[in-house]
Amino acid sequence: MFDAAYNILLMLDTLAIGTPVRTKKPAQLSIHWTEEEMRQRKRWGCPGSVVDRVDPRADANAVIYEVEHEDGTRALYERRELLRTDVSEHTSAELAEIITKMRAVSNQFYAGAVMTGMHAFIEFAGLMNEFILLCAMAQKEGLDFTMASTHTGKALPMEAPQASYLAEKLNCIYGPALLKNEEARRAFIAILFEGAYVLRPSPRAAEVTSHAETGR
């Protein structure tokens, strides 16, 4: 279902002749290119501009663009292999491709993490997958999630269930260490949210801290 919707986005996300672009390696390479076409490919990350648009390939259902690179050579690329360099925000199709790449990276991490046998380390896969879910929510709402961070002040959409899950994973990984060391705990809170909130113990603080210190 995701692939079908993604293909529709790509069909609608057209590039005008003259659009400056940079080639980018997709999450999964297409199997529909001939050996000669592959030999004509430039390396990934190479700048250029769109000089022609080819009708959708019958075998690949993809719009193809001819790109002229800075050294004068030309090559054919699928829309998902081109990133516009003339704008500060990504299109929905470009965001969908980024999400596909993030999912691939997360899956690779999880497969490797499981082999370590380290539970807390494996939990980072949960953090990544939840982040990807938030990015997908942002894309659905028409938001460019690539610019969302504390450095820009732009926020990802987040509801209480996602926040609770995030806290659960962070608590599993770092909770006991932060509970055991008050200085570290206060340093963590001081940086979180740029110091907008302070640490105030609840009635259960003594019980939980004692449990972390004794390990029981």
Secondary structure, DSSP 8 states (H G I E B T S, - for coil): -HHHHHHHHHHH----TT-EEEE---SS--S---HHHHHT---TT-EEEEEEEE---TTT---EEEEEETTS-EEEEEGGGEEESS-SS--HHHHHHHHHHHHHHHHHHHHHHHHHT-HHHHHHHHHHHHHHHHHHHHHHTT--GGGBSTTT-B-----HHHHHHHHHHHHHHHHHHHHH-HHHHHHHHHHGGGGTS-----TTHHHHHHHHHHT-
